[in-house]
Amino acid sequence: MLRMDQVHVIRHKVLVEGLSIRKTAKDLGVSRNTVRRYLKRSEPARDEPRRRVKPVTDEAGPKIEQILKDWDARTTRKQRVTGTRLHRELRKQDVDVGLTTVRAYLREKRRQEAEVFVPLVYRPGEVAQVDFFEVAVEIAGQRIKAWMFLIYCMYSGRTFTWLYERCDQVSFFDGHVRAFAHLGGIPWRLVYDNLTSAVKKVVRGERDLNGRFRALVSHYLFEPSFARPGEGHDKGGVESRGKGVRLSHLVPIPRGSSLDAISSELQADLDQESHWKRDIAGRTVAERFDQEALRMRPLPARHFEASRVVCVRVSSSSKVQIESAEYSAPSTWAGQDATAYVGVDSIRLSRHDEEVVFERARKGGKQIRYRHYLPELARKPQAVRQVAVELIRELGEPYDQLWRLLVDTHGEKQAARTLSHILGAIVDHGEKEVAAALEQSLASDRVDLLALGRHLQASTQILHVPIPAALAGYEIETTSLDDFDHLLMEPVQ
């Protein structure tokens, strides 16, 4: 196709200067047909190509289609049919066709079958897209894989991200709770992949939603929408934004003391970016979001409980198993049912009015607190000897000093027996009271258990509540110092 200035020269030479078509074509180095074409039109234009006869392609086409049909169930997106492989198969079938022809056929077939994308319009507060992205971070000098939860507001471009150790349902819900609180409102519609945290299965295009996800939707009252299976471009906005955040804000690989610290810094960078990043009309992300925030749904009075609720049975060894990890429970819970609240970073066990909280362990990990076994350890000196290091680490001072003193003086066997008696006092009187008595006894590097008994007896008397008049006639036996004889031994010099 000629340029506009060439067309002008052709028309000027023939129509103004009066030169012949032959002479003009010779002078300009073009064909006479080209000169005739631009005498009829004044602007460059490409003629529609006439369909050429393609006997080889017409012969090979049906056989190519048959091979593609036969192989359709035996291919994947990564093990797909290529022009080279198809050409080799055709040669096996004695089809005389060139590799270039086969590739051209496949290229035209894919062009005809390619999806045409419809340009969409997004209105303020109407739609946000959600997804997880795998990223790398460094925590305490160790590089780990993390998951970046991202919500992208399609009208304004406002972005919320948070990093999680796991790509599970609890992290998925926690991301929503944090995002809505940060944005100060809720988009009317959220678009997702068909992730298992939200969708149990897809049947004939209809989604059977997960029960907990239904609770999240009901709490915040937004409309969930889902991309077609295998069609990630249905939510191309968040896909593109996730890639952009990784390249613009996570390079080089960020370092921090924890995922929460890195997440806070990342979100602060994104919020700062929203004040200078502009669209083609010159408006910043923050300016567009100010308009969008007015159209969002208001936040409910309370946040959604992102923790996953699990009913557990406490074993005879007073442990529960959650996600292939073990956690101890108070020994009085053994053989009973309890409720576990599985959060992003913590596990909370609850039974009646009692609660214990653990840091969430990895699969196969253990979180055992020997404080939960004090009544049993008070009766089992040999068990005390086996777990003394872990138990003393939990109890801290002054029990650490006491244990060292007992081991140095009497050896581990006798030290464990003495410590088991003191653990019994903790069960009866409380850890704080016994610790205070020990500190007083150890002030002179002595283990004076007689003084310990007197101190505990005094503490008990101080804590007595006045007897009501209606009960004054009843005689109640009180504890004497003699009751602590089984705890006492000769003072350690």
C-alpha positions in Angstrom: 0.0 0.0 0.0 1.4 3.4 -1.0 1.8 6.4 1.2 -0.4 9.5 0.9 2.4 11.6 -0.7 2.9 8.9 -3.4 -0.8 8.8 -4.2 -0.7 12.6 -4.6 2.3 12.5 -7.0 0.5 9.8 -9.2 -2.7 11.8 -9.4 -0.9 15.1 -10.0 1.3 13.7 -12.9 -1.7 12.2 -14.8 -4.5 14.6 -13.9 -2.6 17.9 -13.8 0.6 17.4 -15.8 -1.1 15.3 -18.4 1.4 12.4 -18.5 0.3 9.0 -19.7 -0.4 6.1 -17.3 2.6 4.2 -18.9 5.0 7.1 -18.4 3.9 7.8 -14.8 4.2 4.1 -13.9 7.7 4.0 -15.4 8.9 7.2 -13.7 7.6 6.2 -10.3 8.5 2.5 -10.4 4.9 1.2 -9.9 2.6 -0.9 -12.0 0.1 0.6 -14.4 -2.7 -1.1 -12.4 -1.5 0.8 -9.3 -1.7 4.1 -11.3 -5.2 3.2 -12.5 -6.3 2.3 -9.0 -5.3 5.7 -7.5 -6.8 7.6 -10.3 -10.1 6.3 -9.1 -9.4 6.9 -5.4 -7.7 9.8 -3.7 -6.5 8.0 -0.5 -4.3 4.9 0.1 -6.4 1.8 0.7 -5.8 -1.9 0.9 -7.9 -4.0 -1.5 -9.6 -7.1 -0.1 -7.4 -10.1 -1.2 -9.1 -12.4 -3.6 -9.4 -16.0 -2.4 -6.7 -18.1 -3.9 -7.1 -21.6 -4.9 -5.4 -23.9 -2.3 -5.6 -27.5 -3.6 -3.0 -28.8 -1.1 -4.8 -27.2 1.9 -8.2 -28.3 0.7 -7.0 -31.9 0.5 -5.2 -31.9 3.8 -7.8 -29.9 5.7 -10.3 -32.8 6.4 -7.5 -35.1 7.5 -6.1 -32.4 9.9 -9.6 -32.0 11.4 -9.9 -35.7 11.9 -6.6 -36.0 13.6 -7.5 -33.0 15.9 -10.8 -34.7 16.8 -9.2 -38.1 17.5 -6.5 -36.4 19.8 -8.8 -34.0 21.6 -9.3 -36.2 24.7 -5.6 -37.0 24.8 -4.1 -33.5 25.0 -3.8 -30.9 27.7 -3.0 -27.2 27.6 0.7 -28.0 28.2 0.8 -31.1 26.0 -1.1 -29.6 23.0 -1.0 -30.2 19.3 1.7 -28.3 17.5 2.2 -27.8 13.8 5.4 -29.8 13.8 3.7 -32.8 15.5 0.7 -32.6 13.2 2.9 -32.5 10.1 4.7 -35.6 11.3 1.4 -37.4 11.7 0.2 -36.4 8.3 3.5 -37.6 6.7 2.9 -41.0 8.4 -0.5 -41.1 6.7 1.2 -40.3 3.3 -0.3 -36.9 3.0 2.0 -34.8 0.9 1.8 -31.4 2.6 4.5 -28.9 3.8 5.1 -27.8 7.4 4.4 -24.2 6.5 1.0 -25.1 5.1 0.1 -27.1 8.2 1.1 -24.2 10.5 -0.8 -21.7 8.4 -3.9 -24.0 8.6 -3.6 -24.2 12.4 -3.1 -20.4 12.7 -6.2 -19.6 10.7 -8.2 -22.2 12.6 -7.2 -20.7 16.0 -7.9 -17.2 14.7 -11.5 -18.2 13.7 -12.1 -19.9 17.1 -10.5 -17.2 19.2 -12.9 -15.5 21.7 -13.8 -11.8 21.0 -13.6 -9.8 24.2 -16.4 -7.3 24.9 -15.2 -3.9 26.4 -16.9 -3.6 29.7 -18.1 -0.5 31.7 -17.5 -0.3 35.5 -19.4 2.1 37.6 -18.4 3.5 41.1 -18.7 1.0 43.9 -20.2 -1.7 41.6 -17.5 -4.4 41.1 -14.2 -5.5 42.7 -12.2 -8.6 41.7 -10.5 -10.9 44.2 -7.6 -13.4 43.9 -4.5 -14.9 45.6 -1.0 -14.7 44.2 2.1 -16.6 45.1 5.0 -14.4 46.2 8.4 -14.8 47.9 9.4 -12.9 51.1 12.3 -13.0 53.6 11.5 -13.3 57.3 14.4 -13.4 59.8 16.8 -14.0 57.0 14.9 -17.0 55.6 13.2 -16.9 52.2 9.7 -18.4 52.3 6.7 -18.7 50.0 3.7 -16.6 50.9 0.3 -15.9 49.4 -0.8 -12.4 48.6 -4.6 -11.8 49.0 -5.7 -8.9 46.7 -8.9 -7.0 46.2 -9.0 -4.6 43.2 -11.7 -2.0 42.8 -12.5 -2.0 39.1 -13.7 1.6 38.8 -11.1 3.5 40.9 -8.2 1.0 40.8 -7.9 1.1 44.6 -6.0 -1.9 45.8 -5.9 -3.8 49.1 -3.3 -6.6 49.8 -2.3 -8.7 52.7 0.2 -11.6 52.9 -0.6 -15.0 54.4 1.4 -18.1 55.2 -1.4 -20.3 53.8 -3.8 -20.0 50.9 -6.7 -21.5 52.8 -10.3 -20.5 53.7 -9.4 -18.8 57.0 -6.8 -16.6 55.2 -9.4 -16.0 52.4 -12.0 -14.7 55.0 -9.5 -12.8 57.0 -8.5 -10.9 53.8 -12.1 -9.9 53.2 -12.5 -8.6 56.8 -9.3 -6.6 56.6 -10.0 -5.3 53.1 -13.5 -4.0 53.9 -12.3 -2.4 57.1 -9.5 -0.7 55.2 -11.7 0.5 52.3 -14.4 1.6 54.7 -17.1 0.0 52.6 -18.2 -3.0 50.6 -18.4 -3.3 46.8 -21.8 -4.5 45.6 -20.4 -7.4 43.6 -17.1 -9.4 44.0 -15.7 -11.5 41.2 -13.8 -14.7 42.0 -12.2 -17.8 40.5 -14.0 -21.1 41.3 -11.7 -21.6 44.4 -12.6 -24.3 46.9 -12.8 -21.7 49.7 -16.0 -20.4 48.2 -17.3 -23.1 45.7 -17.8 -26.8 46.6 -18.6 -27.8 43.0 -19.8 -26.4 39.7 -22.9 -28.3 38.2 -24.1 -27.2 34.8 -22.8 -23.7 35.2 -24.3 -23.3 38.7 -22.1 -23.0 41.8 -22.8 -24.9 45.0 -21.3 -22.5 47.5 -19.4 -23.5 50.6 -21.4 -23.0 53.8 -18.9 -20.7 55.5 -18.7 -18.6 52.4 -22.4 -18.2 52.4 -22.1 -16.9 55.9 -19.5 -14.3 54.8 -21.8 -13.2 51.9 -24.8 -13.0 54.2 -22.8 -11.0 56.8 -21.6 -8.3 54.3 -24.5 -8.6 51.8 -22.5 -8.5 48.6 -23.2 -10.5 45.4 -20.6 -13.1 44.6 -19.8 -13.7 40.9 -17.5 -16.3 39.4 -15.4 -16.6 36.3 -15.9 -19.4 33.9 -13.8 -22.5 34.8 -10.4 -22.2 33.2 -11.1 -18.7 31.9 -8.9 -16.5 34.2 -9.2 -13.5 31.8 -12.8 -13.1 33.0 -11.2 -11.3 35.9 -8.3 -9.8 34.0 -8.3 -6.6 36.1 -7.1 -8.3 39.3 -4.8 -10.7 37.3 -3.1 -7.7 35.7 -3.0 -5.8 39.0 -1.5 -8.7 40.9 1.3 -9.0 38.4 1.9 -5.3 38.6 2.1 -5.3 42.4 4.6 -8.1 42.4 6.9 -6.3 39.9 6.5 -2.8 41.2 6.3 -3.3 45.0 7.8 -6.8 45.7 11.1 -6.4 43.8 13.6 -6.9 45.4 12.1 -9.5 47.6 10.9 -7.7 50.7 12.3 -8.4 54.1 10.7 -8.1 57.5 10.3 -9.5 61.0 6.9 -11.0 60.1 4.3 -11.3 57.3 2.2 -8.7 59.1 5.0 -6.2 59.1 5.7 -6.7 55.4 2.0 -6.5 54.7 1.6 -3.2 56.5 4.5 -1.7 54.6 3.2 -3.0 51.3 -0.2 -1.6 51.9 1.2 1.8 52.9 3.1 1.9 49.6 -0.1 1.1 47.7 -2.0 3.8 49.5 0.7 6.3 48.8 0.8 5.4 45.2 -3.0 6.0 44.9 -2.3 9.8 45.5 -0.1 10.2 42.4 -1.0 7.5 40.0 -3.4 9.0 37.4 -5.6 7.8 34.6 -5.7 9.2 31.0 -8.1 11.9 32.2 -5.6 13.1 34.9 -7.6 11.9 37.9 -5.7 10.0 40.7 -6.7 6.7 42.1 -7.5 8.4 45.4 -9.8 10.9 43.7 -11.7 8.2 41.8 -12.0 6.2 45.0 -13.5 9.2 46.9 -16.3 9.0 44.4 -16.5 5.2 44.5 -16.6 5.1 48.4 -19.9 7.0 48.3 -21.6 4.2 46.3 -20.3 1.3 48.4 -22.4 -0.7 50.9 -21.8 0.5 54.5 -19.9 -1.8 56.9 -22.0 -3.8 59.4 -21.8 -3.1 63.1 -19.3 -5.9 63.8 -16.7 -7.8 61.8 -17.2 -11.3 60.4 -15.6 -14.0 62.5 -13.0 -15.3 60.1 -11.9 -18.2 62.3 -13.0 -21.7 61.3 -15.0 -23.4 64.0 -14.1 -27.1 64.5 -15.6 -29.5 67.1 -12.9 -31.7 68.6 -12.6 -34.5 71.0 -9.9 -34.3 73.7 -8.0 -37.5 73.9 -7.1 -39.5 77.0 -3.7 -37.8 76.9 -5.5 -34.5 76.9 -4.5 -33.5 73.4 -6.5 -32.5 70.3 -5.5 -32.9 66.6 -6.3 -30.1 64.2 -5.0 -30.1 60.6 -2.4 -32.8 61.4 -1.0 -30.8 64.2 -1.3 -31.6 68.0 -2.2 -29.2 70.8 -2.5 -29.9 74.5 -5.5 -29.0 76.6 -6.0 -28.8 80.4 -5.9 -32.4 81.8 -9.5 -31.9 83.2 -10.7 -31.8 79.6 -9.5 -35.4 78.8 -12.2 -37.5 77.2 -14.5 -34.4 76.7 -15.7 -32.4 73.7 -14.3 -29.0 73.0 -14.5 -26.3 70.3 -11.5 -25.1 68.3 -11.5 -21.7 66.6 -8.9 -21.9 63.8 -7.5 -18.5 62.9 -4.8 -17.3 60.5 -2.1 -17.3 63.1 -3.7 -18.9 66.2 -5.7 -21.8 67.5 -8.2 -21.1 70.3 -9.6 -24.0 72.3 -12.7 -23.5 74.3 -14.8 -25.5 76.7 -17.4 -24.0 78.9 -15.8 -20.9 80.5 -12.2 -22.0 79.9 -10.0 -21.0 76.9 -6.5 -21.7 75.8 -4.8 -20.0 72.9 -1.9 -21.4 70.8 0.2 -20.2 67.9 -1.0 -22.1 64.9 1.4 -24.9 64.2 2.5 -26.3 60.8 1.3 -29.7 59.7 2.9 -32.4 61.8 3.8 -29.9 64.5 3.1 -30.0 68.2 2.2 -27.3 70.8 2.4 -29.0 74.2 2.1 -27.0 77.4 3.0 -28.9 80.5 1.1 -26.5 82.7 -1.9 -28.4 81.5 -0.6 -31.5 83.2 0.3 -30.2 86.6 -2.2 -32.4 88.6 -0.8 -35.5 86.9 2.9 -34.4 87.3 2.3 -33.8 91.0 1.7 -37.5 91.3 4.3 -38.7 88.9 7.9 -37.7 89.8 9.4 -39.9 87.0 7.3 -38.0 84.4 8.5 -34.7 86.0 12.1 -35.8 85.4 11.3 -36.6 81.7 9.7 -33.2 81.0 11.5 -31.0 83.5 13.4 -28.9 80.9 10.2 -28.0 79.0 8.1 -27.5 82.2 10.7 -25.2 83.9 11.0 -23.2 80.6 7.2 -22.6 80.8 7.2 -21.8 84.5 10.2 -19.5 84.4 11.6 -17.9 87.5 11.9 -18.7 90.4 11.3 -22.3 89.4 14.3 -22.3 87.1 16.5 -21.2 90.0 14.9 -23.8 92.2 15.4 -26.7 89.7 19.1 -25.8 89.3 19.6 -25.7 93.0 17.8 -29.0 93.6 19.7 -30.8 90.8 23.1 -29.5 91.9 22.4 -30.6 95.5 20.5 -33.9 95.2 20.6 -35.0 91.6 17.8 -35.2 89.0 15.9 -38.1 90.6 15.4 -36.5 94.0 15.0 -33.1 92.5 12.1 -34.4 90.4 10.5 -35.9 93.5 10.7 -32.6 95.4 9.5 -30.6 92.4 6.5 -32.9 92.1 5.5 -32.0 95.6 5.8 -28.3 94.8 3.7 -28.8 91.7 1.0 -30.2 94.0 1.1 -27.0 96.0 0.7 -25.0 92.8 -2.5 -27.1 92.0 -3.8 -26.4 95.5 -2.8 -22.8 96.0 -2.0 -21.3 92.6 1.2 -20.6 90.7 1.5 -17.0 91.8 1.3 -17.8 95.5 3.8 -20.6 95.3 6.2 -18.5 93.3 6.1 -15.7 95.9 6.8 -18.3 98.6 9.7 -19.7 96.6 11.2 -16.3 96.0 11.2 -15.6 99.8 12.7 -19.1 100.5 15.4 -18.7 97.8 16.4 -15.2 98.8 19.4 -16.7 100.8 20.1 -19.5 98.2 18.2 -22.0 100.4 15.2 -24.2 99.7 13.4 -23.8 103.0 10.2 -25.8 102.4 9.1 -25.2 106.0 9.1 -21.4 105.3 7.3 -22.2 102.1 4.5 -24.0 103.9 4.1 -21.1 106.5 4.0 -18.6 103.7 1.3 -20.5 101.8 -0.7 -20.9 105.1 -0.5 -17.2 105.7 -1.6 -16.4 102.1 -4.6 -18.7 102.5 -5.7 -17.1 105.7 -5.4 -13.6 104.1 -7.6 -14.7 101.3 -10.4 -16.0 103.6 -13.8 -14.4 103.0 -15.8 -13.4 106.0 -18.3 -16.1 107.0 -22.0 -15.0 106.4 -24.1 -14.8 109.6 -26.4 -17.6 108.3 -23.3 -20.0 108.3 -21.8 -18.8 111.5 -23.2 -21.9 113.4 -21.3 -24.4 111.2 -17.9 -25.6 112.2 -15.4 -25.8 109.3 -12.1 -27.5 109.6 -9.1 -25.4 108.5 -5.7 -26.3 107.2 -2.8 -26.5 109.6 1.0 -26.4 108.9 1.1 -30.1 109.7 -0.8 -30.8 106.5 2.3 -29.7 104.6 4.7 -32.2 106.2 4.7 -34.4 103.1 6.1 -31.4 101.2 8.9 -30.7 103.6 12.5 -31.8 103.7 15.7 -30.7 105.3 16.8 -27.2 104.2 19.4 -27.2 101.5 22.6 -25.5 102.7 
